[in-house]
């Protein structure tokens, strides 16, 4: 998940970044002290969530929101403000929510959780950072994932990626998209499975993966529900 935070107050920027980091542990966070810097970055790469200060000197948050509304890929927009009177004016830009600066430690965590649920409902992309680059994969392209120490390897038809995470964290993200845990170290796309045997799973492309005894019954049950 990619999160952009834009605020001209560096202390607020740092504080909000720390809260986001705590709530969204697998996210890539980018901070900006000016709207101009933010827009330059958005021309290169879109974000999943944007936390945007309304009152900024060079270009205010509502002007930025107007520009973002014309983009093909729009982030979930959260306005951050110390001016409650500006909230009503900003409704026309359809923000997902608002955070008051003086209460951001109380208000932001719940709002971020709501954002994550919204992203899970509305996106079919899986995002992570590998080799210093942000990677966004269409979930249906992922065949299986394998854990390797403190990393997870992602396998598509013809590519392999490796990023820092845990299999449990990845499973929590991908479970609702039809991924089956067949082993402590393997998570597989149910669409890629031909059959699950007692000790291994055969994939449609001929590859074979180990099946752990602990996961055998639940894997077969989930695959049967999919085949129906």
trRosetta pair geometry for C-beta under 8 A, 3 or more apart (Angstrom, degrees):
i j d omega theta_ij theta_ji phi_ij phi_ji
1 24 5.9 -91 80 -174 136 126
1 26 6.6 89 21 95 94 83
1 27 4.3 -47 80 -108 97 91
1 28 7.2 179 87 22 47 69
1 48 4.9 -80 -158 45 79 155
1 49 7.0 25 170 3 110 107
1 116 7.4 -50 -92 -111 162 86
1 119 6.8 54 -115 148 117 171
1 127 5.7 122 -65 71 28 124
2 27 6.9 162 -90 -165 16 86
2 28 5.1 -21 -110 66 68 101
2 30 7.4 7 -173 1 90 109
2 45 7.2 -111 -175 145 164 114
2 46 7.5 118 79 107 140 55
2 47 4.7 -127 113 -135 102 65
2 48 5.1 126 53 3 69 90
2 49 7.6 177 94 30 51 68
2 127 6.1 -92 -23 161 89 153
2 134 6.1 40 -84 -151 125 145
3 20 5.5 -171 128 -179 161 140
3 24 6.4 113 -33 80 143 156
3 27 5.1 30 -5 166 114 137
3 28 7.1 168 25 81 71 48
3 29 4.9 -19 71 -108 105 71
3 30 7.2 173 90 26 53 67
3 47 6.4 87 -125 -170 16 118
3 48 6.7 -46 -72 61 58 90
3 49 4.7 -12 -116 68 82 103
3 50 7.7 173 -161 -82 56 32
3 51 7.1 24 180 -3 100 101
4 30 5.2 -23 -110 70 69 100
4 31 7.9 153 -163 -91 54 27
4 32 6.8 6 -174 0 98 115
4 38 6.3 107 171 -142 133 100
4 41 7.1 159 -117 99 131 135
4 42 7.4 -22 -64 -73 170 95
4 47 4.3 -101 -9 -74 106 165
4 49 7.3 -174 31 95 63 55
4 50 4.8 -8 66 -114 103 76
4 51 7.2 -167 97 31 55 65
4 75 6.9 -90 29 -91 111 175
5 13 6.1 140 125 -148 117 77
5 16 5.5 167 -154 106 143 123
5 17 5.8 -145 40 -77 160 81
5 20 6.7 -144 -57 -12 132 156
5 29 6.7 8 -2 -170 112 98
5 30 7.2 174 25 87 70 49
5 31 4.9 -22 70 -110 100 73
5 32 7.1 172 89 26 50 71
5 50 7.9 171 -82 -160 33 49
5 51 4.5 -3 -116 63 76 111
6 31 7.6 158 -83 -163 40 52
6 32 4.4 -17 -107 71 83 106
6 33 7.7 -165 -154 -74 64 7
6 34 7.6 -55 -159 90 103 14
6 35 6.2 81 172 -93 142 57
6 37 7.8 170 -123 74 106 94
6 38 4.5 -12 -91 -72 139 143
6 50 7.3 -1 6 -172 107 93
6 51 7.1 172 26 91 61 62
6 52 5.2 9 57 -119 107 66
6 53 6.1 -119 109 16 72 87
6 56 7.5 -38 144 -65 101 155
6 61 7.7 154 94 -104 116 91
6 64 7.4 -148 88 -167 158 174
7 12 5.0 -95 137 97 150 114
7 13 4.6 -168 64 -74 106 85
7 16 6.9 106 1 18 145 144
7 32 8.0 118 20 80 43 63
7 33 7.2 -35 86 -123 46 49
7 51 7.7 -30 -37 121 106 97
7 52 8.0 168 -64 -158 71 28
7 53 4.0 110 -111 -39 74 130
7 56 7.4 -149 -143 -86 37 112
7 80 6.3 -47 -83 85 120 138
8 33 5.5 76 -126 -178 48 72
8 34 6.5 54 -97 -85 90 57
8 53 6.5 -121 6 75 75 158
8 56 4.8 139 -24 -134 120 91
8 57 6.1 93 -106 8 170 93
9 12 4.0 53 92 18 114 114
9 13 6.4 173 89 -18 57 86
9 53 7.5 140 17 -102 91 156
10 13 5.3 -53 -144 35 33 119
10 14 6.3 33 157 -19 66 104
10 33 6.4 -11 -80 -106 81 120
11 14 5.9 -55 -151 35 30 109
11 15 6.3 27 153 -17 65 108
12 15 5.7 -56 -144 39 32 110
12 16 6.1 28 159 -16 68 108
12 53 7.7 86 109 -86 140 127
12 80 7.6 150 160 148 127 138
12 101 6.1 -36 -130 -143 132 116
12 104 7.9 101 -156 10 93 160
13 16 6.2 -57 -145 38 24 106
13 17 6.2 28 154 -22 60 111
13 31 5.2 101 177 -165 114 127
13 33 6.6 -59 -58 -90 162 75
14 17 5.6 -56 -148 35 28 116
14 18 6.6 31 154 -22 63 103
14 31 7.8 32 -76 -131 48 166
15 18 5.9 -54 -155 30 31 112
15 19 6.9 28 150 -15 63 103
15 104 7.2 103 120 84 114 134
15 105 7.8 -68 167 -67 112 95
16 19 5.7 -55 -153 36 37 111
16 20 6.3 36 151 -18 69 106
16 51 6.1 -166 164 126 139 155
16 80 6.9 -25 -101 -113 152 158
16 104 6.2 -58 -96 159 89 149
16 108 6.9 -170 -138 -113 82 163
17 20 5.7 -54 -146 38 31 111
17 21 6.2 35 154 -22 65 107
17 29 5.7 125 -148 154 91 145
17 31 5.6 -39 -79 -71 132 129
18 21 5.6 -52 -145 35 30 114
18 22 6.5 29 155 -18 62 106
19 22 5.8 -58 -152 36 31 110
19 23 6.3 15 157 -8 67 112
19 104 6.9 -156 2 139 166 99
19 105 6.4 -149 -93 -114 134 60
19 108 5.1 58 138 96 146 141
19 109 6.6 -112 -177 -64 106 79
19 112 7.8 -179 137 -25 95 148
20 23 6.0 -66 -143 45 29 102
20 24 5.6 -25 176 31 71 111
20 27 6.8 -81 156 76 98 146
20 29 5.7 127 106 -107 129 134
20 51 7.3 -125 -71 -13 135 146
20 108 7.5 -77 -66 161 69 129
20 112 6.6 176 -120 -108 66 146
21 24 7.0 -69 -116 62 17 73
21 25 7.3 58 173 -107 55 47
21 27 7.5 -134 -110 62 47 104
21 29 6.1 -72 -73 -15 85 152
22 25 7.4 -2 -162 -74 21 79
22 109 7.8 -46 96 -102 107 105
23 108 7.4 -146 -15 129 154 92
23 109 5.1 -173 -90 -129 132 74
23 112 4.4 75 128 97 149 150
23 113 6.9 -106 -170 -53 118 75
24 27 3.8 22 133 -12 115 133
24 29 7.8 129 82 -65 117 105
24 49 8.0 -153 -67 30 167 147
24 112 6.1 -116 -41 177 105 127
24 116 7.0 -178 -102 -75 99 119
25 169 7.3 -100 84 -129 117 140
26 128 7.3 -45 171 -113 108 85
26 165 5.7 36 -120 -113 119 116
26 169 5.8 145 -54 161 136 136
26 173 7.7 -79 65 -53 156 140
28 127 7.7 -106 13 144 113 113
28 129 5.2 117 -77 -52 129 126
28 134 5.9 -132 53 -101 168 110
30 41 6.6 -177 143 175 151 160
30 47 7.5 -123 40 -96 117 125
32 35 7.6 102 129 -89 129 22
32 37 4.5 -178 -151 94 110 113
32 38 4.2 162 91 -67 169 84
32 41 6.9 -138 -74 10 133 138
33 37 6.8 46 49 29 61 146
34 37 4.7 96 66 5 87 101
34 38 7.1 -150 100 -6 49 87
34 56 7.0 145 -136 173 52 133
34 58 5.3 25 -156 31 108 141
34 59 7.6 80 177 31 81 94
35 38 5.3 -54 -150 36 38 117
35 39 6.2 36 156 -19 71 104
35 56 5.6 142 -30 92 108 149
35 58 5.9 -159 37 83 98 101
35 59 3.8 -112 73 72 143 107
35 60 7.5 -30 -42 19 154 4
35 61 7.4 -158 -91 -86 125 45
35 63 7.2 62 167 81 163 105
35 64 4.9 -129 -148 -71 121 124
36 39 6.0 -55 -147 36 29 107
36 40 6.6 32 153 -21 62 105
36 58 5.8 -56 -20 126 108 146
36 59 6.4 121 -51 9 74 128
37 40 5.8 -55 -152 33 31 113
37 41 6.6 27 153 -16 64 106
38 41 5.9 -63 -157 37 31 108
38 42 6.3 26 152 -19 68 109
38 52 7.9 97 -166 -113 168 98
38 64 6.7 15 90 -140 136 138
39 42 5.5 -52 -141 36 36 112
39 43 6.7 45 155 -27 63 97
39 59 7.9 -14 -18 82 133 157
39 64 6.8 -137 -64 -130 104 93
39 67 6.5 -9 -117 118 122 156
40 43 6.0 -50 -160 24 31 114
40 44 7.3 19 147 -9 59 105
41 44 5.8 -64 -161 39 40 107
41 45 6.5 -43 168 49 76 87
42 45 7.1 -91 -128 72 29 46
42 46 6.4 48 -154 -106 76 49
42 47 7.0 -65 -107 -6 89 97
42 68 7.3 -74 -175 -102 162 90
42 71 7.2 -78 160 -93 120 153
45 134 6.4 86 -158 62 149 141
46 71 7.1 151 -109 159 113 140
46 73 4.1 -40 -104 105 170 125
46 74 7.9 -80 -156 -67 125 8
46 75 6.5 -178 176 -56 87 89
47 50 5.4 111 82 -65 136 85
47 75 4.3 6 84 -91 87 138
48 75 6.0 88 126 -135 11 89
48 76 6.6 3 152 14 60 99
48 115 7.9 114 136 161 97 112
48 119 5.7 29 -174 -113 121 138
48 123 7.5 -47 -128 -43 108 164
48 127 6.9 -146 -44 22 130 158
49 75 5.7 150 -111 179 8 110
49 76 4.8 -25 -109 62 68 101
49 78 6.9 10 -174 1 96 112
49 112 7.5 47 -155 -129 166 78
49 115 5.3 47 -101 176 128 147
49 119 7.7 -70 -52 -59 97 131
50 68 7.2 -121 42 -124 166 159
50 75 4.1 101 -16 96 102 142
50 76 7.0 172 23 78 69 48
50 77 5.4 -16 67 -109 104 62
50 78 6.9 178 90 30 53 70
51 78 4.9 -22 -107 75 66 108
51 80 5.5 45 174 -31 91 122
51 99 7.2 -12 -146 27 107 137
52 61 4.6 134 143 -140 106 111
52 64 6.0 -154 -157 88 140 138
52 65 6.8 160 98 -63 160 92
52 77 6.5 -25 14 -158 125 89
52 78 7.0 148 21 78 73 52
52 79 5.8 -43 75 -111 87 53
52 80 6.4 173 80 18 30 87
53 56 5.3 102 96 -55 113 102
53 61 5.5 -153 99 -61 42 124
53 79 7.9 80 -137 -166 13 64
53 80 5.0 -45 -89 77 56 99
53 81 6.9 127 -155 -84 57 55
54 60 6.3 15 167 179 54 98
54 61 3.9 -92 -115 39 37 134
54 62 6.4 35 -149 -33 86 84
54 79 5.3 37 -58 -167 102 112
54 80 7.1 -162 -11 73 76 46
54 81 4.3 5 18 -90 121 112
54 83 6.7 -111 80 51 129 107
54 86 5.1 148 138 123 155 146
54 90 6.3 -87 -114 -72 128 142
55 60 6.2 -18 -118 -133 32 104
55 61 7.1 -34 -19 1 29 106
55 81 6.5 94 -2 -134 96 87
55 82 7.1 -75 35 43 132 86
55 83 5.7 86 -36 4 136 130
55 86 6.9 -169 -52 -27 99 167
56 59 6.4 -3 91 71 113 46
56 60 5.5 162 45 -112 74 46
56 61 6.3 106 3 -41 105 75
59 63 5.0 -111 -179 84 88 135
59 64 6.1 106 128 -54 109 89
60 63 5.2 99 61 7 70 102
60 64 7.3 -132 107 -2 38 91
61 64 5.4 -55 -150 37 38 113
61 65 6.1 41 152 -23 70 104
61 79 6.1 113 144 -131 149 94
61 80 8.0 -175 -95 48 157 66
61 81 7.7 -116 29 -76 154 99
61 90 7.4 -4 104 -115 111 130
62 65 5.3 -46 -143 34 36 116
62 66 6.5 45 153 -24 63 98
62 86 7.9 -131 -41 -179 123 112
62 89 7.0 -44 -90 124 152 103
62 90 5.7 -129 -92 -108 104 85
62 93 6.2 -157 -140 -33 74 145
63 66 5.7 -47 -153 28 32 114
63 67 6.9 32 149 -15 61 103
64 67 5.7 -57 -156 36 35 111
64 68 6.2 34 149 -19 69 108
65 68 5.5 -53 -143 38 34 113
65 69 6.4 45 154 -30 64 101
65 77 6.2 85 -122 -157 102 154
65 79 7.8 -22 -68 -81 139 104
65 90 7.1 90 25 -154 168 95
65 93 3.8 28 144 -165 136 151
65 95 7.2 -57 -129 -70 141 93
66 69 5.8 -49 -154 24 29 117
66 70 7.5 23 151 -15 57 102
66 93 6.6 -88 -64 -106 57 113
67 70 6.2 -65 -168 31 36 107
67 71 7.5 46 141 -35 65 97
68 71 5.5 -39 -161 7 47 119
68 74 6.0 100 159 -134 91 88
68 75 7.0 -60 -165 34 132 88
68 77 6.8 131 106 -81 151 128
69 74 7.0 31 -113 -112 35 133
69 93 6.4 -122 -56 -146 127 79
69 94 7.6 107 -107 38 114 108
71 74 5.5 141 76 -79 102 69
74 77 7.5 -48 168 -33 101 104
76 96 4.7 13 -175 -29 92 152
76 115 5.1 154 110 -141 158 103
76 118 6.2 110 -101 94 142 137
76 119 7.0 -90 -25 -64 136 93
77 93 7.0 -82 112 133 159 106
77 94 7.4 94 51 98 127 66
77 95 4.6 -101 106 -125 102 72
77 96 5.7 148 63 1 54 87
78 95 6.3 106 -112 -176 26 110
78 96 5.7 -49 -73 62 72 100
78 97 5.2 -9 -121 68 90 83
78 98 7.1 168 -167 -93 71 21
78 99 6.1 38 163 -9 113 106
78 111 6.2 103 -123 151 138 135
78 115 7.3 -59 -47 -74 125 134
79 87 7.3 162 92 -118 141 69
79 90 5.5 46 -69 150 165 161
79 95 5.0 -53 -14 -116 100 164
79 97 7.7 -149 32 104 71 42
79 98 5.0 -19 68 -113 96 76
79 99 7.3 -176 93 27 49 68
80 98 7.8 154 -88 -164 29 59
80 99 4.9 -19 -108 69 74 103
80 101 6.3 80 172 -73 92 81
80 104 6.9 23 -139 -101 108 128
81 84 7.2 151 111 -73 117 33
81 86 5.6 -143 -155 66 154 120
81 87 6.7 -163 57 -69 150 79
81 98 6.8 -35 25 -162 107 104
81 99 7.7 137 22 77 61 55
81 100 6.6 -42 75 -115 69 53
81 101 6.7 -113 105 -22 21 95
82 100 7.1 91 -109 -166 41 70
82 101 4.3 -32 -75 27 87 131
82 102 6.7 90 -127 -27 86 90
83 86 4.5 56 103 -2 110 113
84 87 5.8 -26 -170 -9 51 118
84 100 6.8 1 -81 -110 90 117
85 88 7.5 -47 -176 23 44 100
85 89 7.9 35 139 -6 64 111
86 89 5.4 -61 -161 42 54 115
86 90 6.1 51 147 -25 80 110
87 90 5.9 -69 -156 35 29 109
87 91 7.5 53 149 -48 62 84
87 98 5.6 13 -127 -113 111 163
88 91 5.9 -22 -165 -16 42 115
89 92 7.6 -44 169 11 45 102
90 93 5.6 -49 -175 31 70 112
90 95 6.1 14 140 -12 112 127
90 98 7.8 121 79 -91 137 115
91 94 7.5 43 173 -72 49 37
91 95 7.7 -92 -115 22 35 91
95 98 6.5 80 107 -63 143 73
96 111 7.7 124 117 -172 104 100
96 114 7.6 168 160 112 115 113
96 115 6.5 81 134 -96 156 90
96 118 7.0 -134 -141 24 135 173
97 111 4.8 -153 95 -140 158 122
97 114 7.1 89 -35 78 146 139
99 103 7.5 -147 -173 84 69 79
99 104 4.9 59 165 -116 117 85
99 107 5.0 165 -131 100 78 123
99 108 5.2 35 -124 -79 140 84
99 111 6.4 -123 -71 27 103 162
100 103 4.6 38 76 36 105 100
100 104 6.8 -144 83 -58 45 67
100 107 6.4 90 32 9 77 156
101 104 5.6 -15 -140 -32 32 115
103 106 4.9 -52 -180 47 86 111
103 107 5.1 68 121 -15 99 114
104 107 5.9 -68 -128 51 31 97
104 108 4.9 31 180 -30 74 119
105 108 6.8 -28 -104 27 15 108
105 109 7.9 19 178 -18 43 102
106 109 7.8 -76 -178 22 20 100
107 110 6.8 -74 -168 42 39 102
107 111 6.2 28 152 -16 75 120
108 111 5.6 -68 -146 43 34 112
108 112 6.0 35 160 -23 73 107
109 112 5.8 -57 -148 34 29 111
109 113 6.6 29 155 -18 64 103
110 113 5.7 -54 -152 34 34 112
110 114 6.5 36 150 -19 66 104
111 114 5.5 -51 -151 35 35 114
111 115 6.5 41 148 -24 64 102
112 115 5.3 -48 -150 31 36 117
112 116 6.6 39 152 -21 65 100
113 116 5.7 -49 -150 32 34 112
113 117 6.7 34 151 -16 64 103
114 117 5.8 -55 -152 37 33 111
114 118 6.3 35 150 -21 66 107
115 118 5.5 -56 -149 36 32 113
115 119 6.3 33 153 -20 66 104
116 119 5.7 -51 -148 35 32 112
116 120 6.5 33 153 -20 63 105
117 120 5.7 -54 -150 35 32 112
117 121 6.5 30 153 -18 64 106
118 121 5.8 -58 -151 36 32 110
118 122 6.1 -6 164 8 67 118
119 122 6.4 -76 -135 52 25 89
119 123 5.2 -18 -174 15 70 123
120 123 7.2 -51 -96 46 14 85
120 173 7.5 -144 -104 -152 107 62
120 176 6.2 63 177 59 116 149
124 138 6.5 23 119 -156 95 71
124 139 4.9 -106 176 19 75 115
124 140 7.0 15 161 -19 122 91
124 177 7.0 134 -136 -123 79 129
125 136 5.1 0 180 -174 129 95
125 137 6.6 147 -160 74 72 37
125 138 6.2 -50 -104 -99 69 42
125 139 6.6 -147 -107 -32 15 84
126 136 7.5 154 75 -156 41 48
126 137 5.0 -22 60 63 92 94
126 138 8.0 32 16 129 82 6
126 139 5.2 105 -26 -89 103 78
126 142 6.4 12 26 -36 149 142
126 154 7.8 175 110 -129 137 148
126 173 7.1 109 -127 132 97 128
126 174 6.8 9 -101 -85 130 105
127 134 6.8 -2 -168 -176 101 93
127 135 6.8 164 -149 87 53 54
127 136 4.9 -12 -99 -103 87 75
127 137 7.7 178 -79 21 39 66
128 134 7.8 174 96 -151 26 56
128 135 5.6 -15 66 60 71 100
128 154 7.5 155 39 -23 145 143
128 161 7.3 132 78 135 123 136
128 163 4.3 167 153 58 128 175
128 165 7.0 -80 -132 -26 128 137
129 132 7.5 1 175 -131 98 9
129 133 6.9 172 -154 84 67 31
129 134 5.5 -36 -100 -97 78 56
129 135 6.9 158 -106 12 23 83
129 163 5.9 126 71 -137 49 122
129 164 7.9 -21 75 33 92 89
130 133 6.3 -28 71 61 62 80
130 135 5.2 2 24 -10 107 134
130 161 4.6 -99 -72 -171 175 102
130 162 5.9 123 -140 65 115 46
130 163 4.5 -88 -78 -72 87 94
131 162 7.8 77 -40 60 88 83
135 161 6.0 -176 123 -137 176 155
135 163 7.5 -138 35 -58 126 135
137 141 5.6 -123 179 67 99 119
137 142 6.0 90 129 -56 138 98
137 154 7.0 -170 0 153 163 148
137 156 6.9 -148 -148 -70 134 128
137 161 7.8 -144 -46 7 136 150
138 141 4.7 85 72 -6 89 110
139 142 5.9 -48 -164 17 46 113
139 174 7.0 168 -144 -129 117 95
139 177 5.1 -62 165 172 152 155
139 189 8.0 152 159 -109 78 121
140 189 7.6 111 -143 -154 40 147
140 191 7.1 -4 -146 49 81 157
141 156 4.9 0 150 -134 95 117
141 157 7.1 -82 -166 -6 81 93
142 145 6.9 -1 180 -49 122 93
142 154 6.0 -62 -129 -167 108 102
142 155 7.3 96 -159 72 67 49
142 156 6.0 -66 -101 -89 41 76
142 174 7.8 -79 86 -132 152 142
142 179 7.9 -18 103 -94 125 122
142 189 5.7 145 99 -52 78 127
143 155 5.1 -57 59 105 104 93
143 156 6.1 135 -5 -132 93 26
143 157 6.7 122 -42 -66 124 50
143 188 7.2 -24 150 -148 59 78
143 189 5.8 -104 -149 24 26 119
143 192 4.7 122 -150 -115 74 162
143 203 6.8 50 -178 -158 113 149
143 205 7.1 -35 -136 13 145 134
143 207 7.7 74 150 44 139 144
144 155 5.4 1 61 53 71 114
144 186 6.2 -5 177 -166 122 94
144 187 6.5 163 -162 87 72 49
144 188 4.1 -21 -108 -108 104 74
144 189 6.4 -122 -71 5 56 77
144 192 6.6 -127 -45 83 87 150
144 203 7.3 -103 -29 -87 126 141
144 207 7.9 -139 15 103 135 139
144 209 6.3 -149 -164 -71 171 155
145 152 5.5 6 180 178 115 108
145 153 6.6 161 -159 81 61 51
145 154 5.4 -20 -106 -102 89 61
145 155 7.0 -173 -85 16 38 79
145 167 7.2 160 118 -124 115 86
145 170 5.9 -121 130 140 164 151
145 174 7.8 142 0 22 141 164
145 179 7.7 16 14 -162 113 139
145 186 7.1 153 82 -152 55 47
145 187 4.5 -5 55 59 103 99
145 188 7.7 -155 24 -74 63 40
146 152 7.2 155 79 -160 37 61
146 153 4.7 -13 61 57 90 104
146 155 7.2 42 -2 -17 102 114
146 185 5.8 27 -160 152 71 93
146 186 5.6 -11 -104 -99 71 73
147 151 7.4 147 -161 87 55 48
147 152 5.6 -36 -103 -104 59 72
147 153 7.7 -169 -84 16 10 78
147 166 7.3 15 -124 -162 123 48
147 167 4.2 -64 -65 -49 126 118
147 184 7.5 -74 39 132 136 70
147 185 4.4 -118 45 -142 97 74
147 186 7.6 -115 8 -55 81 38
148 151 4.8 -24 73 73 90 96
148 152 7.2 155 23 -100 77 21
148 153 5.7 49 -5 -22 123 107
148 162 7.2 -38 49 -138 134 113
148 185 7.9 77 -61 -159 49 116
150 164 6.0 3 132 -145 95 85
150 166 7.5 -46 -150 -78 57 72
151 162 5.4 22 168 -178 133 94
151 163 6.5 161 -154 85 87 24
151 164 5.5 -57 -101 -98 74 47
151 165 7.1 56 -146 34 37 57
152 162 7.4 172 85 -148 38 54
152 163 6.1 -20 59 64 83 74
152 164 7.9 95 15 -165 77 7
152 165 4.8 -37 5 65 120 99
152 166 7.3 72 -49 151 113 4
152 167 6.1 145 -100 -80 114 62
152 170 5.4 125 -132 -37 170 150
153 160 6.2 -6 -175 -172 105 99
153 161 6.9 159 -157 82 55 46
153 162 5.0 -20 -101 -97 75 81
154 160 7.0 157 80 -157 54 49
154 161 4.4 -7 53 57 105 99
154 162 7.5 -163 17 -71 73 34
154 163 7.4 12 -8 12 112 102
155 159 7.7 172 -151 90 43 50
155 160 5.5 -9 -104 -106 69 80
156 159 4.7 14 49 51 111 87
156 160 7.6 -152 25 -70 71 39
157 205 7.4 170 -128 -87 77 155
165 169 5.2 -118 -180 73 103 129
165 170 5.7 100 123 -49 134 100
166 169 4.6 95 60 5 86 102
166 170 7.1 -158 92 -3 46 86
167 170 5.6 -57 -147 42 36 110
167 171 6.0 40 153 -24 69 106
167 181 7.8 107 156 -123 115 108
167 184 7.4 121 69 164 158 52
167 185 6.6 -144 -63 -131 157 37
167 187 6.3 168 -161 -26 99 117
168 171 5.6 -52 -144 35 29 113
168 172 6.5 34 155 -22 62 103
169 172 5.8 -52 -153 30 30 113
169 173 6.9 25 151 -15 61 106
170 173 5.7 -59 -156 37 36 110
170 174 6.0 3 160 3 72 116
170 187 6.4 -168 109 29 114 160
171 174 6.3 -71 -133 51 28 91
171 175 5.6 49 168 -54 69 100
171 179 6.9 -142 -130 101 63 120
171 181 5.6 16 -124 -70 136 117
171 187 5.6 -154 -88 -102 87 142
172 175 6.3 -25 -130 -1 20 117
174 177 5.2 -69 -162 46 62 109
174 179 4.0 18 132 15 112 145
174 187 6.6 103 77 153 137 139
175 179 6.0 -90 -93 59 34 90
178 189 6.5 47 109 -158 95 66
178 190 4.6 -97 170 26 97 116
178 191 6.6 55 129 -24 138 90
178 226 6.5 96 -145 -106 111 127
179 187 5.1 33 162 167 118 103
179 188 6.6 164 -158 80 75 26
179 189 5.7 -43 -103 -93 77 48
179 190 6.9 -148 -101 -20 22 81
180 187 7.0 166 80 -158 36 60
180 188 5.4 -25 60 64 88 82
180 189 7.9 91 15 -165 81 4
180 190 5.3 93 -22 -75 112 88
180 193 7.0 -10 35 -32 139 149
180 218 8.0 171 -158 121 93 84
180 219 5.1 95 170 -135 123 80
180 222 5.1 168 -109 90 109 139
180 223 6.4 2 -81 -58 161 86
181 186 7.5 133 -156 91 52 57
181 187 5.4 -29 -97 -104 62 80
181 215 5.4 -118 118 -137 84 135
181 218 7.4 4 67 100 92 124
181 219 7.0 -118 81 -81 50 96
182 186 5.3 -38 63 96 93 109
182 187 7.5 156 15 -107 77 27
182 188 5.6 5 -2 11 125 116
182 196 6.8 -145 -126 -127 122 117
182 201 5.4 -46 -159 -21 162 139
182 209 6.4 88 86 111 141 120
182 210 7.6 158 122 100 104 49
182 211 4.9 -69 172 -115 101 76
182 212 6.9 137 142 20 51 78
182 215 5.3 152 -160 119 24 135
182 216 8.0 55 -155 -90 70 44
182 219 4.7 73 -105 -112 74 149
183 186 4.1 42 50 33 108 101
183 209 7.0 -140 2 151 133 101
183 210 5.1 73 -90 97 154 88
183 211 5.9 -133 -62 -129 95 25
183 212 4.2 125 -125 -18 63 100
183 215 6.0 -130 -68 36 29 146
184 212 5.6 83 -15 -55 77 160
184 214 7.6 52 -56 53 88 130
184 215 7.7 -162 -45 -26 51 129
185 210 7.9 36 59 64 102 116
186 209 5.2 153 -165 175 160 128
186 210 6.6 151 -1 61 144 76
188 192 6.1 -119 176 70 96 114
188 193 5.9 93 128 -63 130 106
188 201 6.5 -147 20 98 168 155
188 203 7.3 -136 -158 -92 133 109
188 209 6.3 176 -68 49 135 161
189 192 4.4 74 75 2 97 110
189 193 7.5 -169 92 -21 53 84
190 193 5.7 -50 -153 19 43 117
190 222 6.6 -118 -95 133 133 102
190 223 5.9 -175 -144 -107 104 69
190 226 4.6 -163 153 -81 141 170
191 204 8.0 -36 141 -12 59 140
191 226 7.7 -133 -67 178 56 139
192 203 5.0 -11 151 -150 92 106
192 204 5.5 -119 -163 15 51 104
192 205 7.2 -28 -162 0 97 98
193 196 6.4 3 -178 -53 132 88
193 201 5.7 -49 -134 179 106 121
193 202 7.6 101 -161 79 64 48
193 203 6.0 -65 -104 -112 42 60
193 204 7.2 19 49 -30 5 83
193 223 6.0 -82 96 -120 145 125
194 202 4.8 -47 60 102 113 93
194 203 6.1 107 -2 176 92 13
194 204 5.2 141 -56 -79 94 53
195 201 7.1 -173 95 -152 45 62
195 202 5.2 16 52 46 85 104
196 201 4.8 -21 -110 -106 69 93
196 211 6.1 110 -164 -96 92 150
196 216 7.3 158 153 -149 119 68
196 219 5.4 177 -145 125 159 114
196 220 5.3 -146 80 -85 136 75
196 223 5.8 172 -7 2 128 161
197 200 5.3 8 57 61 114 64
197 201 6.8 -171 22 -85 72 36
197 202 7.1 59 -14 -14 107 93
197 211 6.8 177 72 17 63 142
198 211 7.2 -176 133 77 22 130
198 216 6.8 14 -148 -135 48 141
199 210 6.8 -37 164 -150 71 72
199 211 5.6 -179 -172 55 20 93
200 208 5.1 18 168 -179 130 105
200 209 6.4 157 -160 79 78 37
200 210 5.7 -53 -104 -111 77 37
200 211 5.5 -164 -88 1 16 94
201 208 6.9 161 78 -154 46 57
201 209 4.9 -14 55 60 97 92
201 210 7.9 8 14 87 80 9
201 211 5.4 108 -32 -61 87 109
201 219 7.4 -103 -76 162 130 142
202 206 7.4 -28 -170 -143 91 28
202 207 7.8 155 -157 85 50 40
202 208 5.5 -24 -102 -101 62 82
203 206 6.7 -30 76 42 82 21
203 207 4.5 2 40 61 127 84
203 208 7.1 -149 7 -76 84 32
203 209 6.9 62 -36 -6 108 103
211 215 6.6 -132 -171 81 74 101
211 216 5.7 83 153 -94 117 81
211 219 6.5 -132 -144 56 113 163
212 215 4.7 66 68 19 94 104
212 216 7.1 -135 93 -39 45 78
213 216 5.6 -28 -146 -11 35 120
215 218 5.9 -73 -161 53 56 103
215 219 5.2 58 146 -32 88 113
216 219 5.9 -65 -146 36 22 110
216 220 6.4 16 162 -14 63 109
217 220 6.0 -58 -148 38 28 107
217 221 6.2 28 156 -19 64 110
218 221 5.6 -54 -144 38 32 114
218 222 6.2 31 158 -18 66 106
219 222 6.0 -56 -147 37 27 107
219 223 6.3 25 155 -17 63 109
220 223 5.7 -58 -146 39 30 111
220 224 6.3 34 155 -23 65 105
221 224 5.8 -53 -149 32 29 112
221 225 6.7 30 153 -18 62 103
222 225 5.8 -52 -152 33 34 112
222 226 6.6 35 150 -19 64 105
223 226 5.5 -54 -152 35 35 114
223 227 6.3 33 153 -20 68 106
224 227 5.7 -55 -144 36 32 110
224 228 6.7 40 154 -27 63 100
225 228 5.9 -49 -156 23 32 115
